[in-house]
């Protein structure tokens, strides 16, 4: 597989952005360059460009502001919101370094997300010229690199960006600061839209899903993985009461949206948005842990231990990854990893 760097210049990257962006105020699709920014000729709203990143968050919503303020507190950042949203750092952390930092934890967060991403990609056929949008990715964009290496044009949308000197020089991926509930893109812009551990940050999953479907081309693919799910008994033994729809976020600031939707809420939202389920995946990371008997310390470890002992049976495994997956998601909130396709009609 090729590992060639992003070959487009900053001007070409901004050209790709302009070909996709729609004005967040009037939905005009003919934005033009204007000095150090982008301007809508119809309503005159202007979007600045900072280090190659187009900032379409001219008027962030209260939800976005809360999320950003929560992240600012976690990062011990002192300054203006505007300065935090697009921020230069000495070195953007590498995904491989983050994987190493969590590899010995009871739950290997970064390693598990990569395993689940690779599993989902087995259900996606790439030609090599697709236009791919990731929503909510950051740092060195590990889940966009396989698409880049196949020759795809890669776009990233988020409410904040860190960049270093290397990122400034490479201008990869095409980065747009924007709200996922009002994506700043034209209808049907992307062949593939990817969200990893992102959807649960939405305070309204139906609005988010409609926006994701809107910017996906008819017949295009949506990958939605690594999402926590609310189960009927998931927080039954929690030390404190967990409000319905919330996560047990012991290590996150209270302003950051850590929601939990049920698998049925997700499926209804997908159906209403015109996204057809192609694959609902039992996490390969969970499969590996059950095969190895590594269940100590996890939520419902007694149940996981019993399942692990029965996991040697191929019949048990087939039941678990089929109808058992829905049951586990509905009751104990097993993680969601799905591949969807936008309806053509």
C-alpha positions as CSV (number, residue, x, y, z in Angstrom):
1,X,0.0,0.0,0.0
2,X,1.3,3.4,-0.9
3,X,2.3,5.8,1.9
4,X,2.9,8.8,-0.3
5,X,2.3,12.1,1.4
6,X,-0.6,14.4,0.5
7,X,0.4,15.8,-2.9
8,X,-1.9,18.8,-3.2
9,X,-0.8,22.3,-2.5
10,X,-2.6,24.6,-0.1
11,X,-4.3,26.4,-3.0
12,X,-5.6,23.1,-4.3
13,X,-6.7,22.0,-0.9
14,X,-8.7,25.2,-0.5
15,X,-10.1,24.7,-3.9
16,X,-11.4,21.3,-2.8
17,X,-12.9,22.9,0.2
18,X,-14.6,25.6,-1.8
19,X,-16.1,23.0,-4.1
20,X,-17.9,21.4,-1.1
21,X,-18.8,24.2,1.3
22,X,-22.2,25.8,1.4
23,X,-23.0,29.0,3.4
24,X,-24.3,28.1,6.9
25,X,-26.6,31.1,6.8
26,X,-28.2,31.0,3.4
27,X,-27.0,27.7,1.9
28,X,-25.4,29.5,-1.1
29,X,-23.0,27.1,-2.8
30,X,-20.9,29.7,-4.7
31,X,-18.5,30.9,-2.0
32,X,-15.5,32.8,-3.2
33,X,-12.0,33.6,-1.9
34,X,-11.7,36.9,-0.2
35,X,-8.3,38.0,1.0
36,X,-7.6,35.6,4.0
37,X,-11.0,34.1,4.0
38,X,-14.1,32.8,2.2
39,X,-17.1,35.0,1.4
40,X,-20.7,34.3,0.6
41,X,-21.6,36.6,-2.3
42,X,-25.3,36.2,-1.5
43,X,-25.5,37.1,2.2
44,X,-22.0,38.5,2.6
45,X,-21.2,36.2,5.5
46,X,-17.4,35.8,5.7
47,X,-15.4,32.7,6.9
48,X,-11.8,33.2,7.9
49,X,-9.0,30.8,6.9
50,X,-6.4,30.1,9.6
51,X,-3.4,28.0,8.6
52,X,-5.4,26.4,5.8
53,X,-8.4,25.6,7.9
54,X,-11.7,27.2,6.9
55,X,-13.7,28.4,9.9
56,X,-17.4,28.1,9.2
57,X,-18.3,28.5,12.9
58,X,-19.2,32.1,12.6
59,X,-22.0,31.8,15.1
60,X,-21.5,28.6,17.2
61,X,-24.6,27.2,18.9
62,X,-24.9,27.0,22.7
63,X,-24.2,23.3,22.5
64,X,-21.0,23.8,20.6
65,X,-19.9,26.5,22.9
66,X,-20.5,24.3,26.0
67,X,-18.5,21.4,24.4
68,X,-15.6,23.7,23.6
69,X,-15.6,25.2,27.0
70,X,-15.5,21.8,28.6
71,X,-12.6,20.8,26.4
72,X,-10.8,24.1,27.3
73,X,-11.1,23.2,31.0
74,X,-9.8,19.7,30.4
75,X,-6.9,21.1,28.5
76,X,-6.2,23.8,31.1
77,X,-6.4,26.3,28.3
78,X,-6.6,30.0,29.3
79,X,-7.7,32.2,26.5
80,X,-10.5,33.0,24.1
81,X,-12.8,30.4,22.6
82,X,-11.7,31.6,19.1
83,X,-8.0,30.9,20.0
84,X,-8.9,27.4,21.2
85,X,-10.8,26.3,18.1
86,X,-7.8,26.5,15.8
87,X,-4.7,26.2,17.9
88,X,-1.0,25.8,17.1
89,X,1.0,23.3,19.2
90,X,4.6,22.2,19.1
91,X,3.7,18.7,18.0
92,X,0.4,17.0,17.3
93,X,0.3,13.7,19.1
94,X,0.6,10.6,17.0
95,X,-2.0,7.8,17.1
96,X,0.6,5.2,17.5
97,X,1.9,6.9,20.7
98,X,-1.7,7.1,22.0
99,X,-2.1,3.4,21.4
100,X,1.0,2.6,23.3
101,X,-0.2,4.8,26.2
102,X,-3.5,2.8,26.6
103,X,-2.3,-0.7,25.6
104,X,-1.9,-1.8,29.2
105,X,-5.2,-0.4,30.4
106,X,-8.1,-2.7,31.3
107,X,-9.9,-1.2,28.3
108,X,-7.5,-0.4,25.5
109,X,-9.4,2.5,24.1
110,X,-7.2,3.5,21.1
111,X,-6.3,-0.1,20.2
112,X,-9.9,-1.1,20.3
113,X,-11.0,1.8,18.0
114,X,-8.5,0.8,15.4
115,X,-9.5,-2.8,15.5
116,X,-13.2,-1.9,15.0
117,X,-12.3,0.5,12.2
118,X,-10.4,-2.2,10.3
119,X,-13.3,-4.6,10.9
120,X,-15.8,-2.0,9.4
121,X,-13.5,-1.4,6.4
122,X,-13.9,-5.1,5.4
123,X,-17.4,-4.2,4.5
124,X,-16.4,-1.2,2.3
125,X,-15.3,-1.5,-1.3
126,X,-12.9,1.2,-2.4
127,X,-12.2,2.2,-6.0
128,X,-9.6,4.7,-5.0
129,X,-11.1,8.0,-6.1
130,X,-13.7,8.4,-3.5
131,X,-14.3,11.6,-1.6
132,X,-14.3,10.9,2.1
133,X,-15.5,13.0,5.1
134,X,-14.6,12.2,8.7
135,X,-16.6,14.0,11.3
136,X,-15.0,14.5,14.7
137,X,-11.5,13.1,14.0
138,X,-8.4,14.9,15.3
139,X,-4.6,14.9,15.8
140,X,-3.0,12.9,13.0
141,X,-6.3,11.5,11.5
142,X,-5.4,7.8,11.6
143,X,-8.7,6.6,10.1
144,X,-8.3,8.8,7.1
145,X,-4.9,7.6,6.2
146,X,-6.0,4.3,4.6
147,X,-8.3,6.3,2.3
148,X,-5.5,8.8,1.5
149,X,-3.2,5.9,0.7
150,X,-5.7,4.6,-1.9
151,X,-5.9,8.0,-3.6
152,X,-9.1,9.3,-2.0
153,X,-9.7,13.0,-1.4
154,X,-10.0,13.3,2.4
155,X,-11.9,16.0,4.3
156,X,-12.2,16.5,8.1
157,X,-14.9,18.4,10.0
158,X,-14.7,19.2,13.7
159,X,-15.4,22.0,16.1
160,X,-11.7,22.4,16.9
161,X,-8.3,21.7,15.3
162,X,-4.8,21.3,16.6
163,X,-2.0,21.8,14.1
164,X,1.8,21.9,14.1
165,X,4.3,23.0,11.6
166,X,4.2,19.7,9.7
167,X,0.4,19.9,9.4
168,X,0.7,23.5,8.2
169,X,3.1,22.4,5.4
170,X,1.1,19.3,4.3
171,X,-2.4,20.8,4.3
172,X,-3.8,17.3,4.7
173,X,-6.6,16.5,5.1
174,X,-8.8,19.4,3.9
175,X,-10.0,20.7,7.2
176,X,-13.2,22.6,7.9
177,X,-14.3,24.0,11.2
178,X,-18.0,23.4,11.5
179,X,-21.0,22.1,13.5
180,X,-22.0,18.5,12.8
181,X,-25.7,19.5,13.3
182,X,-25.4,22.0,10.5
183,X,-22.7,20.6,8.3
184,X,-21.2,23.3,6.1
185,X,-21.3,21.2,2.9
186,X,-23.5,20.9,-0.2
187,X,-26.0,18.1,-0.5
188,X,-24.6,14.7,-1.6
189,X,-20.9,15.8,-1.4
190,X,-19.2,12.7,-0.2
191,X,-19.0,9.0,-1.2
192,X,-18.1,7.9,2.3
193,X,-18.8,9.6,5.7
194,X,-17.0,8.3,8.8
195,X,-17.8,8.9,12.5
196,X,-15.8,7.2,15.2
197,X,-16.9,7.8,18.9
198,X,-18.5,11.0,17.6
199,X,-22.3,10.5,17.4
200,X,-22.8,10.2,21.1
201,X,-21.6,13.8,21.5
202,X,-24.7,14.9,19.7
203,X,-27.6,16.2,21.9
204,X,-30.0,15.3,19.1
205,X,-29.1,12.1,17.2
206,X,-31.9,12.6,14.7
207,X,-30.6,16.0,13.6
208,X,-27.1,14.6,13.3
209,X,-28.2,11.6,11.3
210,X,-30.2,13.7,8.9
211,X,-27.2,15.9,8.3
212,X,-24.9,13.0,7.7
213,X,-27.4,11.5,5.2
214,X,-27.8,14.8,3.5
215,X,-24.1,15.2,2.7
216,X,-23.7,11.6,1.6
217,X,-24.3,10.8,-2.0
218,X,-27.1,8.5,-2.9
219,X,-25.7,5.0,-2.7
220,X,-22.8,6.3,-0.6
221,X,-21.6,4.7,2.6
222,X,-21.7,5.8,6.3
223,X,-19.4,4.2,8.8
224,X,-20.5,4.8,12.4
225,X,-18.3,3.0,14.9
226,X,-17.1,2.9,18.5
227,X,-20.3,4.3,19.9
228,X,-21.4,3.7,23.5
229,X,-24.9,2.4,23.8
230,X,-27.5,2.8,26.6
231,X,-28.7,-0.6,27.9
232,X,-31.5,-1.2,30.3
233,X,-29.2,-2.6,32.9
234,X,-25.9,-0.9,32.0
235,X,-25.7,1.3,35.0
236,X,-27.6,-0.9,37.4
237,X,-24.6,-1.3,39.7
238,X,-23.2,2.2,39.3
239,X,-22.1,3.9,42.5
240,X,-24.2,7.0,41.7
241,X,-27.3,7.6,39.7
242,X,-26.8,8.0,36.0
243,X,-29.3,10.3,34.3
244,X,-31.2,8.7,31.4
245,X,-29.4,9.4,28.2
246,X,-26.1,10.3,29.9
247,X,-22.9,8.3,30.3
248,X,-21.0,7.6,33.5
249,X,-18.4,10.2,32.6
250,X,-16.1,10.0,35.6
251,X,-13.1,11.5,33.7
252,X,-14.8,14.2,31.5
253,X,-15.9,17.7,32.2
254,X,-19.6,18.1,32.8
255,X,-20.0,20.5,29.9
256,X,-18.8,17.9,27.4
257,X,-21.7,16.0,25.8
258,X,-21.3,12.4,26.7
259,X,-24.7,11.0,25.8
260,X,-25.9,7.4,25.5
261,X,-28.7,6.5,23.0
262,X,-30.2,3.1,22.8
263,X,-29.6,0.9,19.7
264,X,-33.3,1.3,18.8
265,X,-33.0,5.1,18.9
266,X,-30.0,4.9,16.6
267,X,-31.8,2.5,14.2
268,X,-34.9,4.7,14.1
269,X,-32.8,7.7,13.3
270,X,-30.9,5.9,10.6
271,X,-34.2,4.7,9.0
272,X,-35.8,8.1,9.1
273,X,-32.7,9.7,7.5
274,X,-32.7,7.2,4.7
275,X,-29.7,5.2,5.8
276,X,-30.1,1.5,5.3
277,X,-28.2,-0.9,7.6
278,X,-25.7,-3.0,5.7
279,X,-23.8,-4.5,8.7
280,X,-24.1,-4.4,12.4
281,X,-20.8,-5.7,13.8
282,X,-19.9,-7.5,17.0
283,X,-16.7,-5.8,17.9
284,X,-13.6,-7.7,16.9
285,X,-11.9,-6.2,19.9
286,X,-14.5,-7.9,22.2
287,X,-14.1,-11.1,20.2
288,X,-10.3,-11.1,20.8
289,X,-10.7,-10.4,24.5
290,X,-13.3,-13.2,24.9
291,X,-11.1,-15.7,23.0
292,X,-8.2,-14.8,25.3
293,X,-10.3,-14.9,28.5
294,X,-9.4,-11.2,29.3
295,X,-12.5,-10.2,31.2
296,X,-11.3,-9.1,34.6
297,X,-12.1,-5.5,35.5
298,X,-14.6,-4.9,32.8
299,X,-18.3,-3.9,33.4
300,X,-20.3,-7.1,34.1
301,X,-17.1,-9.1,34.4
302,X,-18.9,-12.0,35.9
303,X,-21.1,-12.2,32.8
304,X,-18.1,-11.7,30.5
305,X,-16.3,-14.5,32.2
306,X,-19.1,-16.9,31.7
307,X,-19.5,-15.9,28.0
308,X,-15.7,-16.3,27.6
309,X,-15.8,-19.9,28.8
310,X,-18.6,-20.7,26.4
311,X,-16.9,-18.8,23.5
312,X,-15.0,-21.9,22.4
313,X,-18.3,-23.1,20.9
314,X,-18.8,-21.9,17.4
315,X,-22.6,-22.1,17.9
316,X,-22.3,-19.7,20.9
317,X,-20.2,-17.3,18.9
318,X,-22.6,-17.3,15.9
319,X,-25.5,-16.6,18.2
320,X,-23.6,-13.9,20.0
321,X,-22.6,-12.0,16.8
322,X,-26.1,-12.4,15.4
323,X,-29.3,-12.1,17.4
324,X,-27.2,-12.0,20.6
325,X,-25.6,-8.7,19.6
326,X,-29.0,-6.9,19.6
327,X,-29.9,-8.4,22.9
328,X,-26.6,-7.4,24.5
329,X,-26.9,-3.9,23.1
330,X,-30.5,-3.6,24.5
331,X,-29.6,-4.9,27.9
332,X,-26.0,-4.2,28.9
333,X,-25.3,-1.5,26.3
334,X,-22.7,-3.3,24.1
335,X,-20.9,-1.0,21.8
336,X,-22.3,-0.1,18.3
337,X,-20.3,-0.5,15.1
338,X,-22.4,-0.2,11.9
339,X,-22.0,0.2,8.2
340,X,-24.9,2.0,6.4
341,X,-25.8,3.0,2.9
342,X,-27.8,6.0,1.8
343,X,-30.9,5.1,-0.1
344,X,-30.8,5.9,-3.8
345,X,-34.4,6.7,-4.2
